[in-house]
C-alpha cells in the first residue's frame, strides 16, 4: 500500500528566507502527487500537483515542487517566504487505480518576522 | 462552478450524545465523497468514502457511520459520542467520472469538541 512520509512536523523560518518541506512516498509505480495547504481552522486547498510531463511544477504564489522518481520524493520549495505562508502543508499521493488519496502527517510552516 | 458546504462549522457535544454532520456539493453530479478526521497535532485520517448513493466504504473501525441519501449529500453520524471523537472533520469530493487523476476538493470543515 502507498504511504507518504513528511519528515518534518514543524519548520520554523524567518521571513524572506528559503524553505524546503520534504515529502517521500513509498512506491515508484505510476503515481499522482499533490501538495495541499491548510490555513488555521480551514479546509485544505490544493497548492500544486504533478500528474505527468515536466517534473518541476509551480504554484501561483511562488511555491514549486520537483518530482524525483529515483528518490521517490516530491519536496516543496519556496525561495523567499512571507508571513502569510504560515500554515500546515500536506503532501498526498494517489495511484491510477484507486479512488483515494494517501496523505502525509503534515508539516507546520511557521514564518517569523 | 462547484462548491462544497459543511455544517455546522463548530459543535460542542457531551459524551454519549448523538452526532450528525452534513456535507453537500453543488455544481457537479455523481461525485465521489469522502469524510476525513484531523485530530489535534495529527494528519488526515480517511474515515469513509462513497462512490454513489447508498454506497459507503469504511476505512477504519470506529464509533461513527456515514450515509449518502442523495447524490450530493454525505452525512456523518454517531449514536453515542466518545471523547476520542473530538477533532476537525473534513468532507471532500472528486469527480466521479473517469479522470486521469484523483484531485480532491475540501469543504471548510467542522470543529467537533466532545466534553
Interface residues (C-beta under 8 A of the other chain):
Chain A: X32 X34 X36 X41 X42 X43 X44 X45 X46 X49 X51 X90 X94 X96 X98 X99 X100 X101 X103 X104 X105 X106
Chain B: X32 X34 X42 X43 X44 X46 X49 X51 X88 X90 X92 X94 X100 X101 X102 X103 X104 X105 X106 X107 X108 X109 X111
